[in-house]
């Protein structure tokens, strides 16, 4: 029965021996362990090992020294030696391992499959070697027996040679005998003859190799004889034959031939399959490494203590490290600059419950955010071997998410503004309408006329405010025109002076009369909100509110990219306070809708977001700088108007309102609005039919379509909207002028209204004069 093959494992750490046994559990061999070089040498006295696995770094005797002892021993000189090292993987140590007699050098960590595959190959070689040795011993026995018999009878020589030839021919290896001086090929067994054919009288290098004109440069003759010419024993080597390209494991030895001369006998075993397997393993390793490095995310392999064992190219690039510098570092050093794993670390959780965990980790020093996934790698016994740690930089994605949330908030406020505008304009319509009627009937110099004018002024300001909110929410368009910015600034400061306490000093410096293209109400809103914001920062402690308006030139050397502006001339409005200031995290959010640091009931959080929206709409930019305890400074950049200079008309010419006698159909579901419009038009001489139900209005029109000269309708009404009512009426009278009024509508605009045949779209509240002019113009156009 064939004895089981033995493998020598040497490591001074028992836990490493245990781990190695677990890895090699599937290898069919007996493992003999030693914890020192001396213990290993002692083991070789009693055992014949097929292969040895040596640790490099050991006390008293290193793996290299042990290998040299083993190579110096006749019994173990041919034994394959594999070095394993976790600390020395550089080329210097690898070469040293080969110089000391090792056949392979494997750096930890390593894929177990590679070590197992190599061991199986060496075990196969050992089995072949032992088989050859057994054949050789048997052959030698036969030769000895036949030699003894030859002394008895020369007649039996032919039979002995034939038997020997049969034995050699039965070997699954090439056996050749060559004269060491003449290189004549003296003998080749059947295996060799089947490959190279007839060899009689030919040189070994002529038949066994290709393209040789003399002895091969790799001939082993010199290695088989000592200086005194005596044989040195077996010399083992590998080479790829140049005629058939097969790889062979060779065992060469100098022996005396039957005529007394020394010949070289070579037993060459074909190991092409083993070489192919090794090549496949090498290619698989290279392919795995290329794939590992091609991954676009940061990938590291860590042990259970979070030491990084391996990192891909992306990991080294992201952290600016040279190859190999990641090994041994802790993952938390790199990803968040800590000295311990972060709270709810996915690697800690993965090691604990052996499942995949994900988390987001913030590196505060680098201001980067990583999305991290940790997956456990199990060994054959189900225990944790390593952890695969994959990280992706999501800093930019997080920034985009914040922008998306901001856009969603802006959209929400826009939707809210539209609803408020509709109701508020409906409320303002009767207020302004009745105020105009009262003012018209009151003596021009009376208190009542003054009161009415104040109501009209306040109402118009409220109307402009709603218009501004709709502009901010991008639900309506403003009419821009050149205005002198300094006039609006001074007007706001005048209003604020009367409302601010004396503990707040207002300083202003206006150095330019230049114009900007804007709506006065929009600019008024910018200045008022920024000054009010400054007041809140100083209302308890007092301080200074400083306002400066000046013309500046921005070019490529300025902060064009940072300000998101084009080069050119701008008006810069600077508003600063000496209040409490604010930290960076608040500065990053002050332009968000609904964000406020004021107490409940003191603010909605819309002021600065409104300012931001207006400034952006005007093609400008707003910045803020503040530090806690050092106040805040806002800079607003607005493009300078470069058109013709001139002073806008400040006074409106008073004109009498146009009158008429035509029949007007008024439709509005708000009774008060319908009533005030009826009263207004009747005061101008028109005949009016008023309806608060659009269906009723349609019935009246269908009953007498020719009796109406113009239809004035609201847009948003239940059941039948103003747009649908207009469409139905125009089917009966396509030439009839129709005017729609709306506080706010998302379903109709000027362009769409005209495409439907509607003459005009008026925005509530409609001033009496604007309504009178619109009606008269459309009636006159129809009549001709």
Secondary structure, DSSP 8 states (H G I E B T S, - for coil): -----EEEEE-S-HHHHHHHHHHTTTS-SEEEEESSHHHHHHHHHH---SEEEEES--SSS-HHHHHHHHHHSTTTTT-EEEEEESS--SHHHHHHHHHTT-SEEEESS--HHHHHHHHHHHHHHHHHHHHHHHHHHHHHHHHHHHHHHHHH-GGGHHHHHHHHHHHHHHSSSEEEEEETTT-BEEEE-HHHHHHH---TT-BHHHHSSSS-SSS-TT--HHHHB-TTS-B---EEEEEE-TTT--EEEEEEEEEE-TTS-EEEEEEEEE-HHHHHHHHHHHHHHHHHHHHHHH-SSEEEEE-TT-BEEEE-HHHHHHHT--TTTTTT-BHHHHHH--SS--TT-HHHHHHHHSS-EEEEEEETTTTEEEEEEEEEEE-TTS-EEEEEEEEEE-HHHHHHHHHHHHHHHHHHHHHHHHHHHHHHHHHHHHHHHHHHHHHHHS-TTSHHHHHHHHHHHHHHHHHHHHHHHHHHTTSS----EEEEHHHHHHHHHHHHHHHS-TTEEEEEEE----EEEE-HHHHHHHHHHHHHHHHHHHTTT-EEEEEEEEEEEE-TTSSHHHHT--SEEEEEEEEEE-S----HHHHTTTTSTT---S-TTS--S-HHHHHHHHHHHTT-EEEEEE-TTS-EEEEEEEEB--S-------------------EEEEE-S-HHHHHHHHHHHHHTT-EEEEES-HHHHHHHHHHSGGG-SEEEEES--SSS-HHHHHHHHHHH-TT-EEEEEES--SS--HHHHHHTT--EEEESS--HHHHHHHHHHHHHHHH-
